[in-house]
Amino acid sequence: MSAVMDRSVDPDRRATARAARRRPDPYRLALGGLLLGTAVLYLWGLSASGWANSFYAAAAQAGSASWKAFLFGSSDAANAITVDKPPASLWAMGLSVRLFGLGPWSVLVPQALMGVASVALLAAAVRRWAGPAAGLLAGLVLALTPVAVLMFRFDNPDALLVLLMTAAAYAVVRAVDAAAPRASTGWVVLSGVLLGLGFLTKMLQVGLVVPGLAAAFLLAAPGSAWARLGRLALGGLAAVVSAGWWVVLVELWPADSRPYVGGSQTDSVWELVWGYNGLGRITGEQVGSVTGGAGTTGPGGGGMWGETGLTRLLDGTWGGQAAWLLPAALVLAVALLVLAGRRPRTDRLRAAAVLWGGWLVVTALVLSFMGGIVHEYYTVALAPAIGALVGTGAVALWRRRTAWPAAVAMAVVLATTSVWAWVLLGRSPDFLPWLRWVVLAVGLATAAGLVLAGVLPRVRVRLVLASLVAGTLVAGVGGPAAYALQTAATPHTGSIVTAGPEVVDDDGPGGGPGGAPGGAPGGAPGAAPGGVPGGALPGGGLPGGSPGGAPQGGPGGAGSLLDAAEPSNEVLGTLLEARGTTWLAATVGSQSAAGYQLATEEPVMAIGGFNGSDPSPTLAEFQAYVAAGQVGWFVGGGLSGASNGGSDAAAEIAAWVEQTFPATEVDGVTLYRLAPEGVTT
């Protein structure tokens, strides 16, 4: 009888179980909405910025036309010289161009998709240790960080770098959570591989997250100390192998059958790693850089790249990039350590504080004290750590909201965040002037509500909930969300760009939409720090513009240090008369070359690389190319060549061309025909 009754109940139980499985998961729905909104923000109107940074767009075009250029990261398909970064980010763009054809959208869409993936991975990583709400909040903060919106809609390497660093952090979280030693080892090795690929994206910058990731694993992973050290060593070995194969390949490849290593003075990746893109960024001693660093005094007593110090990331145009929640993240990191207290070594709150806090503090300190080339958009590397600490810390305090210390801590964080947002919004007085007052009023009111909730137990839950929601949405993300939308709606082009509206400081207007140059070094975003040394080249173009001024590129122009040329149809028609030569044309500087290359889809030699200061090619090498009929035209008006100890080869080549070949003026551009008519290779 009982068996019959059990069988009669079973169908109902099964139906209930099926209904439960069909019931939508609130977290999945919320995450799907977050990722969909992020995709819209990053993809909508993506082509408005054109080629964005033509320097990298031209290299993507080259990689789509030549597998050798793809492998080495060459600026042109004929493989004269590489870009001054390793090629991983170019691989993604080159494959996209091969798949969809050359165009702004195909160049930029990989970065937008990397942004969506970064938000998803950060949410997943934070969720494992702090819960669904924390993961969603972390992903939201990353998605709406203004500089993240900028970089995920741009073609610089920073988008891939952020994705790989976030993926490496996720792998470390999984390694800590793994119950079996074998599984833990696999995740650590995967993290190392991802960090190695990060090296192939932007070299030593990826190393800034390593201390936080390594410390969190050593602190909280299962097993003995020696076992943890052994697994960490395997992860380090994986990083070296996944990064080092390309370095070894380039160093061992015969130099005469590969492109010159751009950014170096000795055609060496090792020099690029430790010099121009390595320690030189810290000390300012970068041979061949466009201008000196820490040793060169600029306005305000700092170096040509602005004053260094603990407040750099908060000052001027820097603050609006990623620092909206930076003070809150630091306070919440300390709060997590306090909450962890004397808990076991494997406590996840402490591990989260160490992992994300280590990432944030090390990266912020290095960016703050860099004496060499540094730009505001580098702060995108802070965004995942800030998002993770805000999400983890806010939820951890919320769970303890009935305790006075937690309520006061939340109130302090919200009040500080709203006041700081009021300050940042005040730097753009013409941009939604009412928003800063709304943020301040709502933020302070919700902070007060959090404190009052401790003495109003009957309404505590509703009041605290309302305070947290209002404080997070208005005081926390109201300002950055407005900046993010403005950034997505504004085209950005050139080598130096900034997020958000125009900033006004004590020295006058700073960076405007698109990060156009227009201010003094260390002030306005996109300023051409200190100008470019050297005089005019054949054709009369200034090498990069006057100090602190805008580049001289533009429609019909020859391009400049920071912006590509926009050649007219008349100029293009003239250049294409030499189609069939190895290089359709040559000009000094990568940006100058990029505009012509993207317009013609033919190789254009960037003499001297990005700054025009690399010894590639030498005068003798260039003369040999010309004698063999391999270069169709020389475009005058590029950069001047040597700077900060770099090579004089570009200036020598320009002078030789001017003295040897007759000049032709075409729509304001000076051209020199190098290959005799009818001679092709």
TAGI-V338242 format. One record per backbone hydrogen bond with DSSP energy under -0.5 kcal/mol. NH is the residue of the N-H (numbers start at 1). CO is the residue of the C=O. E is the energy in kcal/mol with one decimal. If there is no record, write none. Layout:
# TAGI-V338242
((NH/CO/E) (NH/CO/E))
This chain:
# TAGI-V338242
((5/1/-2.2) (6/2/-2.6) (7/3/-2.3) (8/4/-1.9) (9/5/-1.5) (10/6/-2.1) (11/7/-0.9) (12/9/-0.7) (13/9/-2.1) (14/10/-3.0) (15/11/-2.4) (16/12/-2.5) (17/13/-2.5) (18/14/-2.6) (19/15/-2.4) (20/16/-2.2) (21/17/-2.1) (22/18/-2.0) (23/19/-1.1) (26/24/-0.7) (29/25/-2.5) (30/26/-2.6) (31/27/-3.1) (32/28/-2.7) (33/29/-2.3) (34/30/-2.5) (35/31/-2.8) (36/32/-2.4) (37/33/-2.7) (38/34/-2.4) (39/35/-2.4) (40/36/-2.3) (41/37/-2.4) (42/38/-2.4) (43/39/-2.3) (44/40/-2.3) (46/43/-1.6) (48/45/-1.7) (49/46/-0.9) (50/47/-2.0) (52/49/-2.3) (53/51/-0.6) (54/52/-1.0) (56/53/-1.0) (57/53/-1.9) (58/54/-2.8) (59/55/-1.0) (60/56/-2.2) (61/57/-2.2) (62/58/-2.4) (63/59/-2.5) (64/60/-1.6) (65/61/-0.9) (65/62/-0.9) (66/62/-1.7) (70/66/-2.1) (71/67/-2.5) (72/68/-2.3) (73/69/-2.0) (74/69/-1.8) (75/81/-3.2) (76/81/-0.5) (79/76/-1.8) (82/260/-2.7) (83/73/-2.4) (88/200/-2.4) (90/87/-0.5) (91/87/-1.8) (92/88/-1.2) (93/89/-1.6) (94/90/-3.3) (95/91/-2.3) (96/92/-1.8) (97/93/-2.5) (98/94/-2.2) (99/95/-1.9) (100/96/-3.1) (101/97/-2.3) (107/103/-1.7) (108/104/-2.2) (109/105/-2.7) (111/108/-0.7) (112/108/-1.5) (113/109/-2.3) (114/110/-2.0) (115/111/-1.8) (116/112/-1.8) (117/113/-2.3) (118/114/-2.3) (119/115/-2.1) (120/116/-2.1) (121/117/-2.6) (122/118/-2.5) (123/119/-2.4) (124/120/-2.1) (125/121/-2.6) (126/122/-2.6) (127/123/-2.1) (128/124/-1.4) (129/125/-0.7) (129/126/-0.6) (130/126/-2.5) (131/127/-2.1) (135/131/-2.0) (136/132/-2.5) (137/133/-2.3) (138/134/-2.5) (139/135/-2.4) (140/136/-2.3) (141/137/-2.4) (142/138/-2.1) (143/139/-2.6) (144/140/-2.0) (145/141/-0.6) (145/142/-1.0) (147/321/-2.2) (148/145/-0.9) (149/145/-2.1) (150/146/-2.1) (151/147/-2.5) (152/148/-2.5) (153/150/-1.1) (154/151/-1.1) (159/156/-0.9) (161/157/-2.1) (162/158/-2.5) (163/159/-2.0) (164/160/-2.6) (165/161/-2.4) (166/162/-2.5) (167/163/-2.5) (168/164/-2.3) (169/165/-2.1) (170/166/-2.3) (171/167/-2.3) (172/168/-1.9) (173/169/-2.3) (174/170/-2.3) (175/171/-2.1) (176/172/-2.4) (177/173/-1.9) (178/174/-1.4) (184/180/-2.3) (185/181/-2.5) (186/182/-2.1) (187/183/-2.0) (188/184/-2.1) (189/185/-2.6) (190/186/-2.3) (191/187/-2.4) (192/188/-2.1) (193/189/-2.3) (194/190/-2.4) (195/191/-2.2) (196/192/-2.3) (197/193/-2.3) (198/194/-1.7) (199/195/-1.8) (200/196/-1.6) (201/198/-1.1) (202/198/-2.4) (203/199/-2.5) (205/202/-1.4) (206/203/-1.5) (207/204/-1.3) (208/205/-1.8) (209/206/-1.4) (210/207/-0.8) (211/207/-0.6) (213/209/-2.0) (214/210/-3.0) (215/211/-2.4) (216/212/-2.1) (217/213/-1.9) (218/214/-2.7) (219/215/-2.1) (220/216/-2.6) (221/217/-2.2) (228/224/-2.4) (229/225/-2.4) (230/226/-2.2) (231/227/-2.3) (232/228/-2.3) (233/229/-2.2) (234/230/-1.8) (235/231/-1.9) (236/232/-2.3) (237/233/-2.5) (238/234/-2.3) (239/235/-1.9) (240/236/-2.3) (241/237/-2.5) (242/238/-2.6) (243/239/-1.6) (244/240/-3.2) (245/241/-1.6) (246/243/-0.5) (247/243/-0.9) (248/244/-2.9) (249/245/-2.3) (250/246/-2.4) (251/247/-2.4) (252/248/-2.5) (253/249/-1.7) (257/254/-2.0) (258/255/-0.9) (260/80/-1.8) (262/260/-1.0) (264/261/-1.4) (272/268/-1.6) (273/269/-2.8) (274/270/-2.4) (275/271/-2.5) (276/271/-0.5) (277/272/-2.2) (278/275/-1.1) (279/274/-1.3) (280/275/-1.5) (281/278/-1.5) (282/278/-0.6) (282/279/-0.9) (283/279/-2.8) (284/280/-2.2) (286/284/-1.4) (287/285/-0.6) (288/643/-0.6) (288/644/-1.5) (289/286/-2.1) (293/284/-0.8) (296/293/-2.0) (297/295/-0.6) (298/302/-3.9) (301/298/-1.7) (302/299/-0.8) (303/306/-0.9) (304/293/-1.2) (306/303/-2.0) (309/368/-2.3) (312/309/-1.7) (314/311/-1.7) (315/311/-1.3) (315/312/-0.8) (317/523/-0.5) (318/315/-1.4) (319/315/-1.2) (321/318/-1.8) (322/318/-0.8) (323/319/-1.3) (326/323/-0.7) (327/323/-0.6) (329/325/-2.6) (330/326/-2.1) (331/327/-2.3) (332/328/-2.8) (333/329/-2.0) (334/330/-1.7) (335/331/-2.2) (336/332/-2.2) (337/333/-1.7) (338/334/-2.2) (339/335/-2.6) (340/336/-2.1) (341/337/-1.5) (343/340/-2.4) (347/344/-2.1) (351/347/-1.7) (352/348/-2.6) (353/349/-2.2) (354/350/-2.3) (355/351/-2.9) (356/352/-2.3) (357/352/-0.7) (357/353/-1.3) (358/354/-2.0) (359/355/-2.0) (360/356/-2.5) (361/357/-2.9) (362/358/-2.1) (363/359/-1.9) (364/360/-2.6) (365/361/-2.4) (366/362/-2.1) (367/363/-2.4) (368/364/-2.0) (369/365/-1.5) (370/366/-0.8) (371/282/-2.1) (372/281/-2.4) (378/375/-1.6) (379/376/-1.9) (380/377/-1.6) (381/378/-1.9) (382/379/-2.0) (383/379/-0.6) (383/380/-0.9) (384/380/-0.5) (386/382/-2.4) (387/383/-2.6) (388/384/-2.5) (389/385/-2.4) (390/386/-2.4) (391/387/-2.7) (392/388/-2.7) (393/389/-2.6) (394/390/-2.4) (395/391/-1.7) (396/392/-2.1) (397/393/-2.3) (398/394/-2.3) (399/395/-2.2) (400/397/-1.1) (401/398/-1.8) (403/400/-2.0) (407/403/-2.3) (408/404/-2.8) (409/405/-2.4) (410/406/-2.5) (411/407/-2.2) (412/408/-2.7) (413/409/-2.4) (414/410/-2.5) (415/411/-2.7) (416/412/-2.7) (417/413/-2.4) (418/414/-2.5) (419/415/-2.3) (420/416/-2.4) (421/417/-2.5) (422/418/-2.0) (423/419/-1.9) (424/420/-2.6) (425/421/-2.8) (426/422/-1.4) (427/423/-0.6) (427/424/-1.3) (428/425/-1.5) (431/428/-2.0) (432/430/-0.8) (435/432/-1.8) (436/432/-0.6) (438/434/-1.8) (439/435/-2.8) (440/436/-2.0) (441/437/-2.7) (442/438/-2.6) (443/439/-2.2) (444/440/-2.5) (445/441/-2.2) (446/442/-2.6) (447/443/-2.0) (448/444/-2.2) (449/445/-2.2) (450/446/-1.9) (451/447/-1.4) (452/448/-2.6) (453/449/-1.7) (454/451/-1.3) (455/452/-1.7) (456/452/-0.7) (459/456/-1.1) (460/457/-0.7) (463/459/-2.8) (464/460/-3.0) (465/461/-2.5) (466/462/-2.8) (467/463/-2.6) (468/464/-2.9) (469/465/-2.6) (470/466/-2.6) (471/467/-2.9) (472/468/-2.6) (473/469/-2.7) (474/470/-2.5) (475/470/-0.8) (476/471/-2.0) (477/472/-1.8) (478/474/-1.0) (479/474/-0.5) (481/477/-2.2) (482/478/-1.9) (483/479/-2.2) (484/480/-2.7) (485/481/-2.4) (486/482/-2.1) (487/483/-2.4) (488/484/-2.5) (489/485/-1.6) (490/487/-1.1) (493/514/-0.5) (494/52/-2.1) (495/562/-1.3) (503/511/-1.4) (504/427/-3.2) (505/508/-2.0) (508/505/-1.9) (510/503/-3.7) (512/516/-0.6) (515/512/-2.6) (516/513/-0.7) (523/520/-2.4) (524/520/-0.5) (527/524/-1.5) (528/549/-0.5) (529/527/-1.3) (531/528/-2.0) (532/545/-0.8) (533/290/-0.6) (537/541/-1.2) (540/537/-2.4) (544/542/-2.0) (548/528/-1.6) (549/546/-2.5) (556/566/-4.6) (557/554/-2.4) (560/563/-2.8) (565/591/-0.9) (566/554/-1.3) (572/568/-2.5) (573/569/-2.7) (574/570/-1.8) (575/571/-2.5) (576/572/-2.6) (577/574/-1.2) (578/575/-2.1) (579/576/-1.7) (580/581/-0.6) (581/578/-1.7) (583/630/-3.1) (584/582/-0.5) (584/603/-2.2) (585/603/-0.8) (586/633/-1.7) (587/605/-2.2) (589/607/-2.2) (590/609/-0.9) (593/589/-1.8) (594/590/-2.6) (595/591/-1.5) (596/592/-0.9) (597/593/-2.3) (598/594/-2.8) (599/595/-1.6) (600/596/-1.8) (601/597/-2.9) (605/585/-2.6) (607/587/-2.6) (607/605/-1.1) (608/616/-3.3) (609/606/-1.8) (612/608/-0.6) (613/608/-0.9) (614/608/-2.0) (616/614/-2.2) (622/618/-2.7) (623/619/-2.6) (624/620/-1.8) (625/621/-2.1) (626/622/-2.5) (627/623/-2.5) (628/624/-1.7) (629/626/-1.7) (630/625/-2.7) (632/583/-2.5) (632/630/-0.5) (633/584/-0.8) (634/672/-2.1) (635/586/-2.7) (636/634/-0.6) (636/670/-2.9) (637/538/-1.3) (639/588/-1.2) (642/640/-0.6) (646/643/-1.4) (647/613/-3.0) (652/648/-2.2) (653/649/-2.6) (654/650/-2.6) (655/651/-2.4) (656/652/-2.4) (657/653/-2.6) (658/654/-2.3) (659/655/-2.0) (660/656/-1.5) (661/657/-2.5) (664/671/-2.8) (666/664/-0.6) (666/669/-2.9) (669/666/-1.9) (671/664/-3.2) (671/669/-0.6) (672/634/-2.1) (673/662/-0.6) (674/632/-2.3) (674/672/-0.7) (675/632/-1.5) (679/676/-2.4) (680/678/-0.7) (681/580/-1.0))
